[in-house]
């Protein structure tokens, strides 16, 4: 069994510590000519593949780099918008690296709060079952 992430959440639901065991996921880099045969859309401030799969590039993969320059959200390292850059035929041929996007800090907090909610539900369910067993509503004849 592999451990990919560790989350430490206090009783109030606050994220105390988080560690990602980040192994480079499968990334695909390909050189494209104009027009791009994949449909890219902006989702949660990331440029994602919305339609079209080929050569290890899957729907949901994010644009990680263009011509070797990292992409941060919807902008390239030099401040250009990715969708505008890829929409200009003068920028082709272009090499694009795709891969699964890393979780943002906000997504990590939401994930930790889900763990906390599940734990609270489990504690309340145990308490409810104990009360029901004492009341005698469970058993073979009920």
N, C-alpha and C positions, 0 to 999 in steps of 0.2 A: 504494500500500500504506500502510495506517495502522498506527501503533504505539500500542497501548493501554496497555501497561505495560512497565517496564524493571526487570529483576531482575539484581543483581550478586551472584554466589555465589562464595565462595572454594573452594579445592580440598578443604577439609575438609567442605564442604557447608553452611557457615553463610551466612545471608543478610546481606550487607554493606550493600546499598542497594536500595531499592525505590521506584519512582515510578509512580503511577497517573495516566494522562492521563484524568481523569474528566470526561466530557461527560455532562450530564444525560440519562439514558436516558428512554425513553418512560414517562411516568407517567400514570396515569389517576385522576381524582378523581370520585367519584359520591356523591350523597346517597341514602341507603337508608332505608326504613321497616321496622318490625318485622313479621315475622321476616326476618332476613338470608337472601337466597337464594343465598349462597355458603357453602361449608363451609370454615371456617378451623381450622387445627390448629397446635399448637406443634411446631416442629422446629428443633433447634439453637438454642434460646433466641430464636427469631423466630416471629412469627405469620405463617403462609403460607397462601395459598389452596390447599386440597387438592382441591376439586371445584367445578366451575361456572366458566364463562367467559362474559363479556359486556362489551361496550362498552370493549374494550381491556384489560380485566382478565383475566389469564391464570393458569392453574395454575402455582404456583411463585412468583408475585409476593408480596411481603411488604407488610404494613401499614406504611406510612411515617408517616402522620399521621392523627389523628382530630380533626375539628372544628378544623383548623388547628394543632393542638398536635402536635409531633413525638413519634414513638414510638421508644423505645430498647429494642430487644429485645422483651420481653414486657410491658413497662410503658409507660404514657403518661408525659408530662413531669411530671405531678403525682403520680406514684407508683401509679396504679391499674393493676390487671392488665387487659390489653386484652380477653381473652376474657370476663372477668367483666363488664367495662363494656359490651361488646356483647351480652351475654346478658340485660341488664336492659332491659325494654321502656320504662322511664321515660326512658331516654337517647335515644330516637328522636324525630324523624328525626335521623340522624347523617351527617356528611360524612366519607368515608374516602378517603385517597389511597393508591393501590397503586403499586408499582414493583418493579424488580429490586433485590434486596438487595446492598449493597456487601460486599466481602470483609472478614472480620475479620482481625486480625493473625495469629491462629493459622492461618487458611486460607491467608494469604499465605506463611507459613513452610512449610506443607505443599506448596504449589505450587512454591516454590523448591527444596525437597528433591527433588521429582519431576524438576525440570530437572537437578539434580546427578546423580541416579540414571541418567537417560538419557545424560548425558555420560560417566559411568563405563562404562556398557554399550557405548557407541560406541567408547571407547578400548580396552576389552578385546576387542571384536569385531575391530577393526583389527589388534591384536597377534596374535590367533588366526589371522586370514587370512594375515598375513605369515609366521607359522610354518608354516602348511599349504602355502603356495606354495613355501617353501624346501624342504620335505620332498618336494615333487613329487606331492602327492595330488590336485591340481587340474590340469585340462588336458583336451585333446580326447580322449585315449585312456583316461581313467580312468572 
